[in-house]
């Protein structure tokens, strides 16, 4: 429900750092807030071209547009003055992106003050629970910002999940004809539908060539579906030509198909239609968890290998003691890798444990449902802050 009796307004500021992850998270949140909670949302985005890749309706050269009920503004150099009337009731800066100083100054002139949230990155580390909803006073102005963390426990903001998502997924996965019809325009044949279907979305340094070699020589047929531009070198080497959307080749037991980038709802369906999903970054891992299929996370790399610590924290909560899942995930992310890494042994152990991993994935799915969803939890917190202000 909306957080006030009058129409609630909300602004999201997003700088696109990781190509599609940042904008993917913000766009899902904006749509859900507008569609399910009746919030009037304005999104400020600095890179509309990346936005268009996941939402084809976006006009990349427009300064202002309305997309799916959300007002979208191209965030350029809007450092001038803003009027108090321009300021939303709730202001979200994604991952500390430093919203325009003029906007902040206008926030201080509002009465009551807007609820100002820094929506942080996803992490399973224990310290997140202690920092979730912590206040941070502005050094000069009478403004208070709160940190809001998505996460995997009741002491965090939970994960993004639309209200109808589970029902839509279950209906789709229980209908083999619907899955086949969805994949058919990408060239997936009936024989490939009968194979093990793997979606592959990763950063360039993933050991994709090693996996292709193993899958090619395996006893069971595998169809690997790769978005255009992902793992481009390995895909091009395997196909023997340009790795453009529509390209495909079968070698041994492996078929690789290059898919065009698709809108977010279709990416969900791609995850639902596959038996195993390799995902990267923060937006895709959340969608993989709601897909109800085994997945391997390629975490966003950070300096000094801090991402390995984050990955271990997640695996400590998620993997349920399945050693092959821990080991394969760590090696996929370059943790503990040396020249003697036995990729065939790692894959075969992981593959043998896929039924156990699927059961653990189902259990994890239920555990995450208990925590509610990020959009509703965020609005509940904002409502409580507004009540305190009143």
GUDREN-460424 format. One record per residue (C-alpha): residue number from 1; residue in three letters; y, z, x. Coordinates in nm, 2 decimals, padded with zeros to 4 digits, always signed. Example, Ala and Ser with C-alpha at 12.3 -4.5 7.8 and 13.67 -1.06 7.14 Angstrom:
BEGIN
R   i  aa     c2     c3     c1
R   1 ALA -00.45 +00.78 +01.23
R   2 SER -00.11 +00.71 +01.37
***
This chain:
BEGIN
R   i  aa     c2     c3     c1
R   1 UNK +00.00 +00.00 +00.00
R   2 UNK +00.36 -00.05 +00.12
R   3 UNK +00.52 +00.25 +00.29
R   4 UNK +00.82 +00.26 +00.06
R   5 UNK +00.91 +00.19 -00.31
R   6 UNK +01.16 -00.08 -00.20
R   7 UNK +01.03 -00.39 -00.02
R   8 UNK +00.94 -00.29 +00.33
R   9 UNK +01.06 -00.51 +00.62
R  10 UNK +00.89 -00.53 +00.96
R  11 UNK +00.97 -00.71 +01.28
R  12 UNK +00.72 -00.79 +01.55
R  13 UNK +00.84 -00.90 +01.90
R  14 UNK +00.58 -01.09 +02.10
R  15 UNK +00.59 -01.24 +02.45
R  16 UNK +00.30 -01.46 +02.52
R  17 UNK +00.14 -01.35 +02.85
R  18 UNK -00.23 -01.43 +02.81
R  19 UNK -00.21 -01.78 +02.65
R  20 UNK -00.36 -01.69 +02.31
R  21 UNK -00.45 -01.32 +02.31
R  22 UNK -00.10 -01.17 +02.26
R  23 UNK +00.00 -01.42 +01.99
R  24 UNK -00.34 -01.40 +01.83
R  25 UNK -00.32 -01.02 +01.78
R  26 UNK +00.04 -01.03 +01.66
R  27 UNK -00.03 -01.32 +01.42
R  28 UNK -00.33 -01.15 +01.27
R  29 UNK -00.14 -00.83 +01.22
R  30 UNK +00.16 -01.01 +01.07
R  31 UNK -00.05 -01.20 +00.82
R  32 UNK -00.24 -00.89 +00.71
R  33 UNK +00.07 -00.68 +00.67
R  34 UNK +00.23 -00.96 +00.45
R  35 UNK -00.08 -01.06 +00.25
R  36 UNK -00.25 -00.72 +00.19
R  37 UNK +00.04 -00.48 +00.20
R  38 UNK +00.34 -00.68 +00.07
R  39 UNK +00.55 -00.62 +00.38
R  40 UNK +00.82 -00.88 +00.46
R  41 UNK +00.74 -00.97 +00.82
R  42 UNK +00.95 -01.14 +01.08
R  43 UNK +00.78 -01.25 +01.40
R  44 UNK +00.99 -01.31 +01.72
R  45 UNK +00.78 -01.53 +01.95
R  46 UNK +00.88 -01.67 +02.29
R  47 UNK +00.61 -01.94 +02.31
R  48 UNK +00.56 -02.14 +02.00
R  49 UNK +00.34 -02.40 +02.17
R  50 UNK +00.07 -02.14 +02.23
R  51 UNK +00.13 -02.02 +01.88
R  52 UNK +00.06 -02.37 +01.74
R  53 UNK -00.28 -02.38 +01.92
R  54 UNK -00.41 -02.11 +01.69
R  55 UNK -00.19 -02.19 +01.39
R  56 UNK -00.14 -02.57 +01.35
R  57 UNK +00.12 -02.52 +01.08
R  58 UNK +00.37 -02.38 +01.34
R  59 UNK +00.65 -02.62 +01.44
R  60 UNK +00.69 -02.56 +01.82
R  61 UNK +01.05 -02.67 +01.83
R  62 UNK +01.19 -02.49 +01.53
R  63 UNK +01.42 -02.19 +01.58
R  64 UNK +01.33 -02.05 +01.24
R  65 UNK +01.05 -02.13 +01.00
R  66 UNK +00.82 -01.97 +00.74
R  67 UNK +00.45 -01.99 +00.80
R  68 UNK +00.19 -01.84 +00.56
R  69 UNK +00.46 -01.61 +00.41
R  70 UNK +00.58 -01.48 +00.75
R  71 UNK +00.92 -01.56 +00.89
R  72 UNK +00.89 -01.69 +01.24
R  73 UNK +01.18 -01.69 +01.49
R  74 UNK +01.18 -01.85 +01.83
R  75 UNK +01.27 -01.57 +02.07
R  76 UNK +01.49 -01.74 +02.33
R  77 UNK +01.79 -01.55 +02.47
R  78 UNK +01.91 -01.36 +02.16
R  79 UNK +02.10 -01.10 +02.36
R  80 UNK +02.41 -01.10 +02.15
R  81 UNK +02.50 -00.86 +01.87
R  82 UNK +02.29 -00.80 +01.57
R  83 UNK +02.41 -00.65 +01.24
R  84 UNK +02.25 -00.35 +01.09
R  85 UNK +02.14 -00.57 +00.80
R  86 UNK +01.93 -00.78 +01.05
R  87 UNK +01.72 -00.48 +01.14
R  88 UNK +01.38 -00.42 +00.99
R  89 UNK +01.25 -00.09 +00.85
R  90 UNK +00.97 -00.10 +01.11
R  91 UNK +01.01 -00.26 +01.45
R  92 UNK +00.71 -00.33 +01.67
R  93 UNK +00.73 -00.44 +02.03
R  94 UNK +00.39 -00.57 +02.15
R  95 UNK +00.28 -00.42 +02.48
R  96 UNK +00.63 -00.31 +02.59
R  97 UNK +00.79 -00.65 +02.58
R  98 UNK +01.15 -00.53 +02.59
R  99 UNK +01.32 -00.64 +02.27
R 100 UNK +01.68 -00.76 +02.29
R 101 UNK +01.94 -00.50 +02.38
R 102 UNK +02.16 -00.61 +02.09
R 103 UNK +01.88 -00.55 +01.85
R 104 UNK +01.82 -00.20 +01.99
R 105 UNK +02.19 -00.12 +01.96
R 106 UNK +02.19 -00.23 +01.60
R 107 UNK +01.89 -00.01 +01.53
R 108 UNK +02.09 +00.29 +01.64
R 109 UNK +02.35 +00.21 +01.37
R 110 UNK +02.10 +00.21 +01.09
R 111 UNK +02.06 +00.50 +00.85
R 112 UNK +01.79 +00.59 +00.83
R 113 UNK +01.67 +00.47 +01.17
R 114 UNK +01.39 +00.22 +01.18
R 115 UNK +01.05 +00.33 +01.28
R 116 UNK +01.01 +00.19 +01.63
R 117 UNK +00.66 +00.14 +01.77
R 118 UNK +00.53 +00.01 +02.10
R 119 UNK +00.19 -00.14 +02.00
R 120 UNK -00.01 -00.10 +02.32
R 121 UNK -00.31 -00.29 +02.46
R 122 UNK -00.67 -00.21 +02.36
R 123 UNK -00.87 +00.04 +02.58
R 124 UNK -01.17 +00.26 +02.54
R 125 UNK -01.05 +00.50 +02.81
R 126 UNK -01.02 +00.87 +02.71
R 127 UNK -00.65 +00.90 +02.80
R 128 UNK -00.56 +00.67 +02.52
R 129 UNK -00.64 +00.94 +02.26
R 130 UNK -00.39 +01.17 +02.42
R 131 UNK -00.11 +00.91 +02.43
R 132 UNK -00.16 +00.76 +02.08
R 133 UNK +00.15 +00.82 +01.87
R 134 UNK +00.34 +01.00 +02.15
R 135 UNK +00.72 +00.99 +02.11
R 136 UNK +00.95 +00.84 +02.37
R 137 UNK +01.33 +00.91 +02.32
R 138 UNK +01.57 +00.64 +02.42
R 139 UNK +01.77 +00.75 +02.73
R 140 UNK +02.11 +00.68 +02.57
R 141 UNK +02.08 +00.61 +02.20
R 142 UNK +01.97 +00.83 +01.91
R 143 UNK +01.64 +00.64 +01.88
R 144 UNK +01.28 +00.75 +01.91
R 145 UNK +01.00 +00.51 +02.00
R 146 UNK +00.63 +00.60 +01.95
R 147 UNK +00.33 +00.45 +02.13
R 148 UNK +00.06 +00.32 +01.90
R 149 UNK -00.28 +00.24 +02.05
R 150 UNK -00.56 +00.04 +01.89
R 151 UNK -00.89 +00.18 +01.99
R 152 UNK -01.25 +00.28 +01.91
R 153 UNK -01.22 +00.64 +01.79
R 154 UNK -01.07 +00.83 +01.51
R 155 UNK -00.80 +00.96 +01.75
R 156 UNK -00.66 +00.60 +01.79
R 157 UNK -00.52 +00.34 +01.56
R 158 UNK -00.85 +00.16 +01.51
R 159 UNK -00.90 -00.22 +01.52
R 160 UNK -00.75 -00.51 +01.33
R 161 UNK -00.97 -00.60 +01.03
R 162 UNK -00.87 -00.78 +00.71
R 163 UNK -01.00 -00.62 +00.39
R 164 UNK -01.22 -00.91 +00.28
R 165 UNK -01.35 -00.99 +00.63
R 166 UNK -01.70 -00.83 +00.61
R 167 UNK -01.77 -00.98 +00.27
R 168 UNK -01.67 -01.33 +00.39
R 169 UNK -01.88 -01.29 +00.71
R 170 UNK -02.19 -01.18 +00.52
R 171 UNK -02.17 -01.46 +00.27
R 172 UNK -02.13 -01.71 +00.55
R 173 UNK -02.41 -01.58 +00.77
R 174 UNK -02.65 -01.56 +00.47
R 175 UNK -02.60 -01.93 +00.40
R 176 UNK -02.76 -02.15 +00.66
R 177 UNK -02.62 -02.46 +00.49
R 178 UNK -02.27 -02.33 +00.51
R 179 UNK -02.31 -02.27 +00.88
R 180 UNK -02.45 -02.61 +00.94
R 181 UNK -02.17 -02.77 +00.74
R 182 UNK -01.91 -02.58 +00.94
R 183 UNK -02.06 -02.69 +01.28
R 184 UNK -02.14 -03.05 +01.18
R 185 UNK -01.79 -03.19 +01.23
R 186 UNK -01.82 -03.07 +01.59
R 187 UNK -02.13 -03.28 +01.64
R 188 UNK -02.38 -03.01 +01.61
R 189 UNK -02.71 -03.16 +01.50
R 190 UNK -03.00 -03.01 +01.29
R 191 UNK -03.20 -02.97 +01.61
R 192 UNK -02.91 -02.79 +01.78
R 193 UNK -02.88 -02.56 +01.47
R 194 UNK -03.25 -02.46 +01.54
R 195 UNK -03.17 -02.38 +01.90
R 196 UNK -03.00 -02.06 +02.04
R 197 UNK -02.63 -02.11 +01.97
R 198 UNK -02.38 -01.96 +02.22
R 199 UNK -02.01 -01.97 +02.21
R 200 UNK -01.83 -01.96 +02.54
R 201 UNK -01.47 -01.84 +02.58
R 202 UNK -01.39 -01.70 +02.93
R 203 UNK -01.14 -01.70 +03.21
R 204 UNK -01.17 -01.96 +03.49
R 205 UNK -01.34 -01.73 +03.74
R 206 UNK -01.65 -01.66 +03.52
R 207 UNK -01.98 -01.77 +03.67
R 208 UNK -02.03 -02.04 +03.42
R 209 UNK -02.20 -02.29 +03.65
R 210 UNK -02.47 -02.03 +03.73
R 211 UNK -02.54 -01.98 +03.36
R 212 UNK -02.55 -02.35 +03.29
R 213 UNK -02.81 -02.39 +03.57
R 214 UNK -03.03 -02.11 +03.43
R 215 UNK -03.00 -02.23 +03.07
R 216 UNK -03.07 -02.59 +03.17
R 217 UNK -03.40 -02.49 +03.33
R 218 UNK -03.51 -02.25 +03.06
R 219 UNK -03.80 -02.27 +02.83
R 220 UNK -03.59 -02.24 +02.51
R 221 UNK -03.33 -02.48 +02.38
R 222 UNK -02.97 -02.36 +02.40
R 223 UNK -02.65 -02.51 +02.25
R 224 UNK -02.33 -02.39 +02.42
R 225 UNK -02.01 -02.45 +02.23
R 226 UNK -01.70 -02.44 +02.45
R 227 UNK -01.33 -02.47 +02.34
R 228 UNK -01.14 -02.75 +02.53
R 229 UNK -00.99 -02.63 +02.85
R 230 UNK -01.22 -02.33 +02.89
R 231 UNK -01.44 -02.32 +03.21
R 232 UNK -01.31 -02.68 +03.27
R 233 UNK -01.46 -02.73 +03.61
R 234 UNK -01.81 -02.62 +03.52
R 235 UNK -01.81 -02.81 +03.19
R 236 UNK -01.69 -03.13 +03.36
R 237 UNK -01.95 -03.10 +03.63
R 238 UNK -02.22 -03.05 +03.37
R 239 UNK -02.11 -03.33 +03.14
R 240 UNK -02.03 -03.57 +03.43
R 241 UNK -01.69 -03.67 +03.28
R 242 UNK -01.38 -03.54 +03.12
R 243 UNK -01.43 -03.22 +02.94
R 244 UNK -01.22 -03.33 +02.63
R 245 UNK -01.29 -03.22 +02.28
R 246 UNK -01.59 -03.41 +02.14
R 247 UNK -01.76 -03.45 +02.48
R 248 UNK -02.12 -03.34 +02.49
R 249 UNK -02.43 -03.38 +02.71
R 250 UNK -02.78 -03.25 +02.71
R 251 UNK -02.96 -03.17 +03.04
R 252 UNK -03.30 -03.01 +03.03
R 253 UNK -03.29 -02.73 +02.77
R 254 UNK -02.91 -02.70 +02.75
R 255 UNK -02.67 -02.89 +02.54
R 256 UNK -02.30 -02.83 +02.61
R 257 UNK -02.04 -02.94 +02.34
R 258 UNK -01.66 -02.93 +02.39
R 259 UNK -01.48 -02.82 +02.08
R 260 UNK -01.11 -02.85 +01.99
R 261 UNK -00.91 -02.54 +01.97
R 262 UNK -00.93 -02.42 +01.61
R 263 UNK -00.72 -02.20 +01.38
R 264 UNK -00.80 -01.83 +01.37
R 265 UNK -01.01 -01.84 +01.05
R 266 UNK -01.23 -02.11 +01.20
R 267 UNK -01.27 -01.92 +01.53
R 268 UNK -01.41 -01.63 +01.32
R 269 UNK -01.66 -01.87 +01.16
R 270 UNK -01.76 -02.00 +01.50
R 271 UNK -01.84 -01.65 +01.61
R 272 UNK -02.03 -01.59 +01.29
R 273 UNK -02.23 -01.91 +01.34
R 274 UNK -02.35 -01.83 +01.69
R 275 UNK -02.64 -01.61 +01.81
R 276 UNK -02.44 -01.49 +02.12
R 277 UNK -02.07 -01.49 +02.19
R 278 UNK -01.90 -01.48 +02.52
R 279 UNK -01.54 -01.37 +02.45
R 280 UNK -01.23 -01.30 +02.66
R 281 UNK -00.92 -01.08 +02.63
R 282 UNK -00.84 -00.85 +02.34
R 283 UNK -00.81 -01.06 +02.03
R 284 UNK -01.15 -01.23 +02.08
R 285 UNK -01.34 -00.91 +02.15
R 286 UNK -01.22 -00.75 +01.83
R 287 UNK -01.33 -01.06 +01.63
R 288 UNK -01.67 -01.05 +01.82
R 289 UNK -01.73 -00.70 +01.71
R 290 UNK -01.66 -00.79 +01.34
R 291 UNK -01.89 -01.09 +01.38
R 292 UNK -02.20 -00.88 +01.39
R 293 UNK -02.35 -01.08 +01.67
R 294 UNK -02.43 -00.97 +02.04
R 295 UNK -02.14 -01.05 +02.27
R 296 UNK -02.03 -01.03 +02.63
R 297 UNK -01.67 -00.94 +02.71
R 298 UNK -01.47 -01.12 +02.98
R 299 UNK -01.19 -00.87 +03.02
R 300 UNK -00.84 -00.97 +03.13
R 301 UNK -00.82 -00.93 +03.51
R 302 UNK -00.58 -00.67 +03.65
R 303 UNK -00.47 -00.58 +04.01
R 304 UNK -00.68 -00.35 +04.21
R 305 UNK -00.97 -00.42 +03.97
R 306 UNK -00.83 -00.18 +03.71
R 307 UNK -01.00 -00.40 +03.44
R 308 UNK -01.34 -00.29 +03.57
R 309 UNK -01.26 +00.07 +03.49
R 310 UNK -01.16 -00.04 +03.14
R 311 UNK -01.48 -00.24 +03.10
R 312 UNK -01.69 +00.05 +03.21
R 313 UNK -01.51 +00.28 +02.96
R 314 UNK -01.59 +00.03 +02.68
R 315 UNK -01.95 -00.02 +02.78
R 316 UNK -01.99 +00.36 +02.80
R 317 UNK -01.91 +00.37 +02.43
R 318 UNK -02.06 +00.05 +02.31
R 319 UNK -02.38 -00.04 +02.51
R 320 UNK -02.59 +00.25 +02.38
R 321 UNK -02.78 +00.29 +02.71
R 322 UNK -02.91 -00.07 +02.72
R 323 UNK -02.91 -00.12 +03.10
R 324 UNK -02.93 -00.50 +03.09
R 325 UNK -02.61 -00.52 +02.87
R 326 UNK -02.43 -00.29 +03.11
R 327 UNK -02.54 -00.48 +03.42
R 328 UNK -02.49 -00.83 +03.29
R 329 UNK -02.15 -00.75 +03.15
R 330 UNK -02.03 -00.59 +03.48
R 331 UNK -02.16 -00.88 +03.69
R 332 UNK -02.00 -01.14 +03.45
R 333 UNK -01.67 -00.97 +03.52
R 334 UNK -01.72 -00.96 +03.90
R 335 UNK -01.79 -00.59 +03.92
R 336 UNK -02.04 -00.51 +04.20
R 337 UNK -02.11 -00.87 +04.27
R 338 UNK -02.23 -00.97 +04.61
R 339 UNK -02.38 -01.28 +04.77
R 340 UNK -02.73 -01.16 +04.67
R 341 UNK -02.68 -01.14 +04.29
R 342 UNK -02.99 -01.26 +04.12
R 343 UNK -02.84 -01.44 +03.82
R 344 UNK -03.17 -01.56 +03.67
R 345 UNK -03.31 -01.21 +03.67
R 346 UNK -03.00 -01.07 +03.52
R 347 UNK -03.00 -01.33 +03.24
R 348 UNK -03.37 -01.30 +03.16
R 349 UNK -03.34 -00.92 +03.14
R 350 UNK -03.04 -00.96 +02.91
R 351 UNK -03.21 -01.22 +02.70
R 352 UNK -03.52 -01.01 +02.66
R 353 UNK -03.31 -00.72 +02.53
R 354 UNK -03.11 -00.94 +02.28
R 355 UNK -03.30 -00.79 +01.97
R 356 UNK -03.21 -00.44 +02.09
R 357 UNK -02.85 -00.55 +02.16
R 358 UNK -02.83 -00.70 +01.81
R 359 UNK -02.94 -00.36 +01.66
R 360 UNK -02.68 -00.18 +01.87
R 361 UNK -02.41 -00.42 +01.76
R 362 UNK -02.49 -00.35 +01.40
R 363 UNK -02.47 +00.02 +01.46
R 364 UNK -02.14 -00.02 +01.65
R 365 UNK -02.00 -00.23 +01.36
R 366 UNK -02.06 +00.06 +01.12
R 367 UNK -01.91 +00.31 +01.36
R 368 UNK -01.59 +00.11 +01.39
R 369 UNK -01.56 +00.07 +01.01
R 370 UNK -01.53 +00.45 +00.97
R 371 UNK -01.20 +00.45 +01.16
R 372 UNK -01.02 +00.22 +00.91
R 373 UNK -00.81 -00.08 +01.02
R 374 UNK -00.52 -00.10 +01.25
R 375 UNK -00.27 -00.24 +01.00
R 376 UNK -00.33 +00.03 +00.74
R 377 UNK -00.33 +00.30 +01.00
R 378 UNK +00.00 +00.17 +01.14
R 379 UNK +00.16 +00.17 +00.80
R 380 UNK +00.04 +00.52 +00.73
R 381 UNK +00.19 +00.65 +01.05
R 382 UNK +00.52 +00.46 +00.98
R 383 UNK +00.53 +00.61 +00.63
R 384 UNK +00.49 +00.96 +00.78
R 385 UNK +00.78 +00.90 +01.02
R 386 UNK +01.00 +00.77 +00.74
R 387 UNK +00.93 +01.08 +00.53
R 388 UNK +01.03 +01.30 +00.83
R 389 UNK +01.35 +01.11 +00.87
R 390 UNK +01.43 +01.15 +00.50
***
